[in-house]
Amino acid sequence: MNRSPLTAEEAMPLQAVCQLMAEKQSSSVIILADGQPLGMFTERDVVRHIASHHSAAEPVGKTLVRRVVTVPARTSIDGALEVMHRSQVRRLLITSGGKLAGIITQSNLLDASRRLLHQLSDEQSQLREEVSTDELTGLFNRRAMNHHFAVEINRSQRYGGPLSVVMFDLDRFKHYNDRHGHLAGDKVLKKFGQILKRNCREVDIPARFGGEEFTVLMPAVSSQSAQMFAERVRKEFAATKFLVRGRHNTLTVSAGICERSRHASSTRTMIHLADQALYRAKNSGRNRICLAVAAQKKAKPTKSTSLVARIWNRSRPQLP
């Protein structure tokens, strides 16, 4: 909005108004009556008056044909655009307490509307990020991980290629947290999140699964390559020292890995098998990595096999 539009009183002669417009290099003037907007005098009006041979000494207020449309300063952008559309004008005068506060054009309103839309889009993006991000570690949260997991499984099934998930669990973290306090525990979780990010590729999806459990979804990665990644993370975390009350402490992490296969083709199954592998790592001494073993489905007997079995059972001698 232009807060200092060019103005002139209604009694000002046409010649003086034209001279004012030339000096200020303005294409229009707002004509006031006792401080209130009365109308608008433009370059087109100048040409019209010259062509009609009006007296240059005539007060500009008597020659006005362009009555202005005003709206209060509190009017919304949508409301102002609606007034413009209804009145078929491209300019609005903004008033405050009955006095002229400024002038706004259709271009001004459209620009403001675009800026507002961009702002809303940025806010929505920020909200989406907040909803999908773990506040402490900055990693994805479980909900976001599940969404990405479903997308990557579908992509892997459609186009082929491996897909692996690694589940990490900090060893004896509850004991550490209870002994040193939640602030010390939060520092450990934050540090582990940083280690994960540092070792992940751009396409990997690291997430805090819950508590001291973390997952990393690794598209186009086999279980063997995922194991190498997990080993790097395990070694780096085990070498990290945490200073608490003047003493350095170290922790370890265990991991379980599952690669998508015919027997592990859904998010739920892959997480379940990776979790089982993780608990095998825990139960076998912690600070280690185990690969999931997909459960083989038992082959159903064919009808012919079942028939042979039934005949064989009938022919077998029965024990007394």
C-alpha positions in Angstrom: 0.0 0.0 0.0 1.2 3.5 -0.8 0.8 5.5 2.4 1.5 8.8 0.9 -0.5 9.1 -2.3 -0.6 12.5 -4.2 -3.6 14.5 -3.0 -5.3 17.8 -3.8 -8.2 19.7 -2.4 -11.4 19.8 -4.4 -11.2 23.6 -4.8 -7.8 23.5 -6.5 -7.9 24.7 -10.2 -7.4 22.1 -13.0 -4.3 23.9 -14.1 -2.7 23.7 -10.6 -3.6 20.0 -10.4 -2.0 19.2 -13.8 1.1 21.1 -12.7 1.2 19.1 -9.5 1.0 15.8 -11.4 3.8 16.9 -13.7 6.1 18.0 -10.9 5.5 14.8 -8.9 5.5 12.6 -12.0 2.3 11.0 -10.9 -0.4 9.5 -13.1 -3.2 10.2 -10.6 -4.3 12.5 -7.8 -6.7 11.8 -4.9 -9.1 14.7 -4.5 -10.1 15.5 -1.0 -13.0 17.3 0.6 -12.3 18.3 4.2 -9.6 15.6 4.4 -11.9 12.8 3.2 -11.4 11.2 -0.2 -13.8 12.5 -2.8 -12.6 11.0 -6.1 -9.6 10.4 -8.3 -8.2 12.6 -11.1 -6.0 10.8 -13.7 -4.1 11.5 -16.9 -7.0 10.3 -18.9 -9.1 13.1 -17.2 -6.5 15.6 -18.2 -6.8 14.6 -21.9 -10.6 14.6 -21.7 -10.7 18.1 -20.3 -8.3 19.5 -22.8 -10.4 17.9 -25.6 -13.6 19.4 -24.2 -12.1 22.9 -23.8 -12.9 23.2 -20.1 -11.5 26.2 -18.3 -8.2 25.6 -16.7 -9.3 27.7 -13.7 -12.3 25.4 -13.0 -12.1 23.6 -9.6 -11.1 20.1 -10.0 -13.8 18.9 -7.7 -16.5 19.9 -10.2 -14.9 17.9 -13.0 -14.6 14.6 -11.2 -16.1 11.6 -13.0 -14.0 8.9 -11.2 -15.5 8.4 -7.8 -13.2 6.3 -5.6 -14.0 3.2 -3.7 -12.8 3.1 -0.1 -12.3 0.3 2.4 -11.3 0.4 6.0 -7.7 -0.3 6.9 -8.8 -3.5 8.7 -10.2 -5.1 5.5 -8.6 -8.4 4.6 -6.8 -9.1 1.3 -9.6 -11.3 0.1 -12.2 -8.7 1.1 -10.4 -6.0 -0.7 -10.1 -8.1 -3.9 -13.8 -8.9 -3.7 -14.6 -5.1 -3.4 -12.4 -4.5 -6.5 -14.1 -7.2 -8.5 -17.6 -6.0 -7.5 -16.9 -2.4 -8.2 -14.8 -3.1 -11.3 -11.9 -0.9 -10.2 -8.2 -1.5 -9.9 -7.5 0.9 -7.0 -8.9 1.2 -3.5 -8.4 4.0 -1.1 -7.7 2.9 2.4 -9.3 4.9 5.2 -8.8 5.0 8.9 -11.2 7.0 11.0 -12.7 8.5 7.9 -9.3 10.0 6.8 -7.2 8.9 3.9 -4.6 6.4 5.0 -3.2 5.3 1.6 -4.0 3.8 -1.7 -3.7 0.2 -2.8 -3.8 -1.3 -6.3 -4.9 -4.7 -7.6 -1.2 -5.5 -8.2 -0.4 -4.7 -4.6 -3.1 -7.0 -3.4 -2.1 -9.9 -5.7 1.5 -9.6 -4.7 0.5 -9.6 -1.0 -1.8 -12.6 -1.7 1.1 -14.5 -3.3 3.4 -13.7 -0.4 0.8 -14.9 2.0 0.4 -18.2 0.1 4.2 -18.7 0.1 4.2 -18.0 3.9 1.4 -20.5 4.5 3.2 -23.0 2.3 6.4 -22.6 4.3 4.5 -22.9 7.6 2.8 -26.1 6.4 6.2 -27.5 5.3 7.6 -26.6 8.8 4.6 -28.3 10.5 5.0 -31.4 8.3 8.7 -31.5 9.3 7.9 -31.1 13.0 5.3 -33.8 12.8 7.7 -36.2 11.1 10.8 -35.4 13.1 12.0 -36.6 16.5 12.6 -33.4 18.5 15.6 -34.7 20.5 17.7 -36.3 17.7 16.5 -34.6 14.6 15.9 -37.9 12.9 12.6 -39.1 11.5 10.1 -40.4 14.0 8.4 -43.8 13.9 5.4 -42.6 12.0 7.5 -41.0 9.3 9.7 -44.1 9.1 6.7 -46.3 8.5 5.5 -44.1 5.7 8.9 -44.1 4.0 9.2 -47.9 4.6 5.9 -48.5 2.7 7.1 -46.4 -0.2 10.5 -48.1 -0.4 9.0 -51.6 -0.2 6.6 -50.8 -3.0 9.5 -49.4 -5.1 11.7 -52.4 -4.4 8.9 -54.8 -5.4 8.1 -52.9 -8.6 11.6 -52.2 -9.9 13.6 -54.9 -8.1 16.8 -54.4 -6.1 17.6 -55.1 -2.5 16.2 -53.2 0.5 17.5 -53.6 4.1 16.6 -52.3 7.5 18.9 -52.1 10.5 17.5 -51.9 14.0 19.8 -50.5 16.7 19.3 -50.7 20.5 21.7 -49.0 23.0 23.0 -51.6 25.4 22.0 -51.2 29.1 20.8 -47.7 28.4 18.1 -47.8 31.0 20.7 -48.5 33.7 22.8 -45.6 32.4 19.8 -43.3 32.3 18.7 -44.2 35.9 22.2 -43.8 37.2 23.2 -40.6 35.6 19.9 -38.9 34.9 17.8 -38.1 31.9 19.9 -35.1 30.8 22.9 -37.4 30.5 20.8 -40.0 28.7 19.5 -37.4 26.3 23.1 -36.5 25.4 23.8 -40.1 24.6 20.7 -40.4 22.3 21.6 -37.1 20.6 25.2 -38.3 20.0 24.0 -41.6 18.6 21.7 -39.8 16.2 24.6 -37.7 15.0 26.7 -40.9 14.4 23.8 -42.4 12.4 23.5 -39.3 10.2 27.2 -39.1 9.6 27.4 -42.7 8.4 24.2 -42.7 6.3 24.0 -42.0 2.6 21.6 -39.3 1.4 19.0 -41.9 0.4 19.1 -43.7 3.7 16.3 -43.0 6.2 17.5 -42.9 9.8 14.8 -42.8 12.5 14.3 -43.0 16.2 12.0 -45.9 16.5 11.3 -45.3 20.2 13.2 -44.9 23.5 16.7 -46.1 22.8 15.8 -48.0 19.6 16.8 -46.6 16.2 16.2 -47.8 12.7 17.9 -47.1 9.4 16.1 -48.0 6.1 18.6 -48.6 3.4 17.3 -48.7 -0.2 19.4 -50.7 -2.8 21.5 -52.2 0.0 22.0 -55.9 0.7 22.1 -57.3 4.2 25.9 -57.8 3.9 26.4 -54.1 3.0 24.0 -53.1 5.7 26.1 -55.2 8.1 29.2 -53.2 7.1 27.4 -50.0 7.8 26.1 -51.2 11.2 29.7 -52.3 12.1 31.0 -48.8 11.4 28.3 -47.3 13.6 28.9 -49.8 16.3 32.7 -49.2 16.4 32.3 -45.4 16.4 29.7 -45.4 19.2 31.8 -47.8 21.3 34.7 -45.4 21.0 32.7 -42.4 22.0 33.3 -41.1 25.6 30.6 -39.3 27.6 31.8 -37.1 30.5 29.5 -37.3 33.6 30.6 -35.8 36.9 34.3 -35.8 35.9 34.3 -39.4 34.7 34.3 -40.7 31.2 31.7 -43.3 30.4 31.3 -45.5 27.3 28.3 -47.4 26.0 27.8 -50.0 23.3 25.0 -50.8 20.8 23.6 -54.0 19.3 21.9 -54.3 15.9 19.7 -56.6 13.9 19.4 -56.6 10.1 16.8 -57.8 7.7 16.8 -57.7 3.9 13.6 -57.8 1.9 12.9 -61.2 0.5 10.0 -63.5 -0.5 9.5 -64.3 3.2 10.0 -60.8 4.4 8.1 -58.6 2.0 6.2 -56.2 4.3 7.1 -53.5 6.8 5.8 -55.4 9.7 7.6 -58.6 8.8 10.9 -56.9 8.1 10.8 -55.0 11.4 9.8 -58.2 13.2 12.7 -60.2 11.8 15.2 -57.4 12.4 13.9 -57.1 15.9 14.4 -60.9 16.4 17.9 -60.6 15.1 18.5 -57.7 17.4 17.5 -59.7 20.5 19.7 -62.6 19.4 22.6 -60.0 19.4 21.5 -58.9 22.9 21.2 -62.5 24.2 24.6 -63.5 22.8 26.6 -60.9 24.6 25.5 -57.4 23.3 27.8 -55.0 21.3 27.3 -57.1 18.2 25.3 -57.4 15.0 23.1 -60.3 13.8 21.4 -61.0 10.5 17.7 -62.0 10.4 16.8 -65.5 9.3 13.6 -65.5 7.4 11.2 -68.3 8.4 10.7 -70.8 5.6 7.1 -71.6 4.9 6.3 -75.3 5.1 5.3 -76.8 1.7 1.7 -77.9 1.7 1.2 -81.6 0.7 -0.3 -82.1 -2.7 -3.5 -84.0 -3.1 -1.7 -87.1 -4.6 0.7 -87.1 -1.7 -2.1 -86.9 0.8 -3.9 -89.7 -1.0 -0.8 -92.0 -0.9 -0.3 -91.1 2.7 -3.9 -92.1 3.5 -3.6 -95.5 1.6 -0.3 -96.2 3.3 -1.8 -95.5 6.7 -4.7 -97.8 6.1 -2.3 -100.6 4.9 0.0 -100.3 7.9 -0.4 -103.0 10.5 -2.1 -101.6 13.7 -0.4 -102.1 17.0 -2.4 -103.9 19.6 
